[in-house]
């Protein structure tokens, strides 16, 4: 049996900017509420159209769990590593807070955690994946913006979505080959 290749597909047209994903992430991963850092976030895109026919889109984002992760390449202690299933993680015990990974990440997806005394980022809720559950942000989203699945499973919902609609990656010129895809 093939090792899973985890991925998330995001349909930004469904995003209401309710922030349920960011709140769920903070609580699930015990990121202090008073800490202004987030593992995931939602960006408000510029208003489009002309008055009175205006609309606004929102773009959820996080660590892109890149197959070609620049953060992993620059880590002098190998604290940043990629699991066999494609989840990019940080071993807090190995992190020396040099912040090279923060500089290398084109998605600004890392921050210094005072709690862990290390650089922190989205873990795709690896602890939940090991229990057969979805990441908290996926499970919590009321409009189902995020769909989680296995790219090695041809019957998975992520593969169905990627096969039925145009998709794109953030900052494709970086050649990071992200595991997060956005539907067009």
C-alpha positions in Angstrom: 0.0 0.0 0.0 1.3 3.5 -0.9 2.2 5.9 1.8 -0.5 8.7 1.8 0.5 12.1 0.3 -1.6 14.5 2.3 -2.9 17.7 0.6 -5.5 20.4 1.1 -7.7 21.9 -1.6 -9.2 25.3 -0.9 -12.2 26.8 -2.6 -11.8 30.5 -1.7 -15.2 31.4 -3.2 -16.8 29.7 -0.2 -14.8 31.6 2.4 -16.8 34.1 4.5 -13.8 35.3 6.6 -15.5 33.9 9.8 -12.1 32.9 11.2 -13.4 29.6 12.5 -10.4 27.9 11.0 -7.9 30.3 12.8 -9.7 29.9 16.1 -9.9 26.1 15.8 -6.2 26.0 15.0 -5.1 28.2 17.9 -7.1 26.0 20.4 -6.3 22.6 18.8 -2.6 23.4 18.8 -2.4 25.4 22.1 -1.1 28.5 20.4 -1.6 31.2 23.1 -4.6 33.3 22.3 -2.8 36.5 23.4 0.0 35.6 21.1 -0.5 37.6 17.8 1.1 34.8 15.8 -1.1 32.3 13.8 -0.4 29.0 12.1 -3.1 29.8 9.6 -4.8 33.0 8.6 -7.3 34.6 6.2 -6.3 37.5 3.9 -8.9 40.0 2.8 -8.5 40.6 -0.9 -9.2 44.0 -2.4 -12.8 44.9 -3.2 -13.8 44.1 -6.8 -16.5 45.6 -9.0 -18.2 49.0 -9.0 -20.7 50.3 -6.5 -23.3 49.1 -5.9 -22.1 45.8 -7.3 -19.1 45.1 -5.1 -17.8 41.8 -3.9 -14.8 40.8 -1.8 -12.9 37.5 -1.7 -10.9 36.0 1.1 -7.8 33.8 0.8 -7.1 31.4 3.6 -3.4 30.5 3.9 -0.9 28.7 6.0 2.3 26.6 5.6 2.0 25.2 2.1 3.7 21.9 3.0 6.0 22.1 0.0 7.5 19.1 -1.7 10.5 21.3 -2.5 10.5 23.1 0.9 13.1 25.9 1.0 12.8 26.1 4.8 14.0 22.5 5.2 17.0 23.1 2.9 18.3 26.0 5.0 17.9 24.5 8.4 21.4 24.0 9.9 20.2 21.5 12.6 17.6 19.7 10.4 14.9 20.7 12.9 12.7 21.2 9.9 11.9 18.0 8.1 9.2 16.4 5.9 7.4 13.2 6.9 6.9 10.4 4.4 3.3 11.6 3.9 4.5 15.1 3.0 3.8 17.1 6.2 6.6 19.6 6.9 7.3 19.7 10.6 9.7 21.3 13.1 11.4 19.3 15.9 11.4 22.0 18.6 14.2 20.3 20.5 16.5 20.7 17.5 15.5 24.3 16.6 18.2 26.9 17.6 16.0 29.9 16.6 18.4 31.0 13.9 15.3 32.0 11.9 16.8 30.8 8.6 13.6 28.9 7.8 11.5 32.1 8.4 13.6 34.0 5.9 13.5 31.1 3.4 9.7 30.6 3.5 8.1 32.5 0.7 4.7 32.2 2.4 5.5 33.9 5.7 4.1 30.8 7.4 6.5 30.6 10.4 6.8 32.5 13.7 8.8 32.3 16.9 7.0 30.5 19.6 7.9 31.7 23.1 6.1 28.6 24.5 8.3 26.1 22.6 11.4 28.4 22.3 11.5 27.4 18.7 10.1 28.4 15.3 6.5 27.2 14.9 4.2 26.6 11.9 1.2 24.6 10.8 1.6 20.9 11.4 -1.5 20.0 9.4 -2.6 18.7 12.8 -0.3 15.7 12.5 -1.5 14.4 15.9 -5.1 14.3 14.5 -3.9 12.6 11.2 -2.3 9.8 13.2 -5.7 9.2 14.8 -7.4 9.1 11.4 -9.0 12.6 11.8 -8.8 15.7 9.6 -6.9 18.9 10.6 -9.0 21.1 12.9 -9.2 23.9 10.3 -10.8 21.5 7.8 -13.2 19.9 10.3 -14.3 23.3 11.7 -15.0 25.3 8.5 -18.7 25.8 8.3 -18.7 26.4 4.5 -16.2 23.6 3.7 -13.6 25.9 2.1 -10.9 23.3 2.9 -10.9 19.7 1.7 -8.3 17.4 3.1 -7.2 14.1 1.5 -4.6 11.8 0.0 -3.2 12.6 -3.4 -2.2 8.9 -3.8 -5.9 7.9 -3.5 -7.4 8.3 -7.0 -10.9 8.2 -5.4 -10.2 11.0 -2.8 -12.2 14.2 -2.8 -9.0 16.2 -3.3 -8.3 14.4 -6.5 -11.9 14.7 -7.6 -11.8 18.5 -7.1 -8.4 18.9 -8.7 -9.6 16.9 -11.7 -12.9 18.8 -12.1 -11.8 22.4 -11.8 -8.8 24.6 -12.6 -6.5 25.0 -9.7 -3.4 27.1 -8.8 -0.7 27.4 -6.2 0.5 30.5 -4.5 3.8 31.9 -5.8 4.3 29.3 -8.5 7.6 31.0 -9.6 9.2 29.8 -6.3 9.0 26.1 -7.5 8.1 24.9 -4.0 5.5 22.4 -5.3 3.0 23.1 -2.5 0.5 20.5 -1.1 -2.1 23.2 -0.9 -4.0 23.9 -4.0 -6.5 26.7 -4.6 -9.5 26.2 -6.9 -9.9 28.8 -9.7 
